[in-house]
Amino acid sequence: MGLLSLFNDKPSTTGAVTMESIEEEEDVWRHTPFASFVGGEDVHSVYLRGRTPVLIPSYVVDFALRCTEFRPLAEHISRHAESLAWGSLEIEALRSWMRRVREVGMFISRGDLYAQAAAMRHPQAAPPAKITAIGFSTGGDRMDLVTRALTSFVENVRSHGRGADFTIADSSPHPAHRGRLRAQTGELSRDLDLPVRYLGEQEKLRMAAELIRRSGCRPEAVEFGLFDPCGTGAAAGTNRNALLLHEAGGAFSCVDDDVICEFAAAPRAESRLALFSDSDPYERWIFGDREGARKAVTYEARDYLAEHEKLLGRDLGDLLEGVRAEELDLSRVGLGLLRLLECGAGRVRTTFTGYAGDLQVPIPNSYFLHQKSRQVCFTDSEESLRAGGVGRAVLGRAPLPTLGGDGVSPGLAMGFDHRELLPPFFPVLHSADSVFGAVAWQCCAGSLSGHLPLAIHRDSAADASALPPAGLPREQRAGGFEFAQIVRAFIAGHQSAPHSDTATRLQALGRHLSAFAAQPAADFREVLHRVVLQEESRKIIALEESLRTEADAPDFWRRDMQDFIDRTREGMEREDFDVPFELKAGRTLEENRELMQKLIHGYGLLLEDWPGIVSTANDLRREGVCFSATTIGE
């Protein structure tokens, strides 16, 4: 079939659509999650879930796959034709297929998406979530931070006429630190005149023993979820898992110990609600130092519990009530959200605030720009950018109430609707919250995350720094990624059955991970190497694209970006190219690879047994069994 005959092949069952009729349409469109298969020369078989396949010319399928944002069809056609230097013959041939591709479901409009989302109401919906507890995650000698955080949240809850239980979850491995925290928590409890509960190693051991006895779950799974048996030394995720079990069956919030209960609110946006998936909906501003960030941010008091409850536990249809289709921001909608809409359910199970202050990541600021973030604003001088790279003074938040999943899940101040099953956190190392977000998105049926247009104040009072690439020690220049990135890549390699329940999905993902990690070491490492190289390759491609598209970026930023790309590329041929940043020091290469295999296997076991563990925790809570220690009489 020649080129001209291909473009002359018009749909036989529908009339042509003129450019004028397309331009008159007010709606915007993007392609849906269809699959296409070669059906012969220049033709594809297009399949959508639950429908009969249809034959569509290959050039039309190629056009549709490029329509990844909501735009008028006329604009899609114009941009596509310009990119291929098409003439009038090709353009007219493509126009003639527009009605057909819409009829068969290859495109979805803003109006169609809005109608589907507005209809997403659970037939037996539970009432909106009411948060009854706040847990604080800490570890080490950090009593000053815990005191500041707890006091600020108690004052916030009281000032808004609310009540809540307060629990401190402590992952410190040192008995002296735990003893000091326990004793000073008692004093703080008396000063505040309210019970403050404590979950340390002894309390977690009692919890673990009873959960194993009652649930029949494997001891190694419970141990991995609540402790740090591999000795990584960073176990914030164990605290969050302990709080998930402590509050099983209810709604609660979990916050870090270095936050203060005050907020920087986003300016009023034109849209009222945003949807997203497969991307990062946050805007970020990076400052030269903490003082610069403080001057740029105005903090205000908000009803912390009420802000989370605006979204938590509510169906998407309820949240769209009173919101017009044109007030819905769809600029970050990806295929993941469209697939969720196909399943007909969507409820906000987790909520997150943004952050203002210390970012607490070891990766240079230039790394932001390959994360598909909505907006990143740097300071305009090289000195300020260098200072920002060290001080990590960042303001990051969603610009308006935002619903979706998988792109971002910052763990500073989270809300959980655990009336139904939620997954466990990866127990150890940095960015456990990002792994939690990926698992919740894949495994919690009909689950959405909600992001508040608020940034909570974070001040770690620490002098830890993110270093520009040239400032990194040579042994750490390779591995500009965290272990969580590897875990997320392994999770993404598993596809959950869309109509399975949450427990079944978690168990299936757990079997996938534990079986993968149970391979001989040589086979595990071969896959690990390929995953790391693929992730680093994607990073380089995205960063180089940023260099091409950020035409107005200052020269010093471009030099820094290029330096980061060069060092990432150099790292790909180092012997330890597969070892993440946080594991570079303190172990041999062989020990690190063994540790990574153990961690993946442990998380797989935890996911497999988690539904039974949570069910038992729910039963114990209903029976009035509580494993945390209270510091004063209730």
Secondary structure, DSSP 4 states (H G I P E B T S, - for coil): --HHHHHH---SSS----HHHHHH----EEE-S-EEEEEETTEEEEE-TTS--EEEEHHHHHHHHT--S-B-HHHHHHHHHHHHT--HHHHHHHHTTHHHHHHTTSEEEHHHHHHHHHT---TTPPPPP-EEEEEEEE-SS-HHHHHHHHHHHHHHHHHTT---EEEEEE----HHHHHHHHHHHHHHHHHHTS-EEEE-HHHHHHHHHHHHHHH---HHHHHHHHS-TT--S--HHHHHHHHHHHTTTSEEEEEETTEEEEEEEPPPPSSSEEEE-SSEEEEEEEESSHHHHHHH---B---HHHHHHTTTT-BHHHHTTT--GGGEEEEE--HHHHHHHHHT--EEEEEEEEEEEE---SS-GGGGGGTTEEEEE--SSHHHHHHHHHH-EEEEE-SS-EEE-SS----SEEEEETTS--PPPP-SSTTHHHHHHHHHHHHSTTEEEEEEEEEEEE----------GGGS-HHHHS--S-HHHHHHHHHHT----TTS-HHHHHHHHHHHHHHHHTS-HHHHHHHHHHHHHHHHHHHHHHHHHHHHH-TTS-HHHHHHHHHHHHHHHHHTTSTTTTS-GGGSSSS-HHHHHHHHHHHHHHHHHHHHHHHHHHHHHHHHHHTT---SEESS--
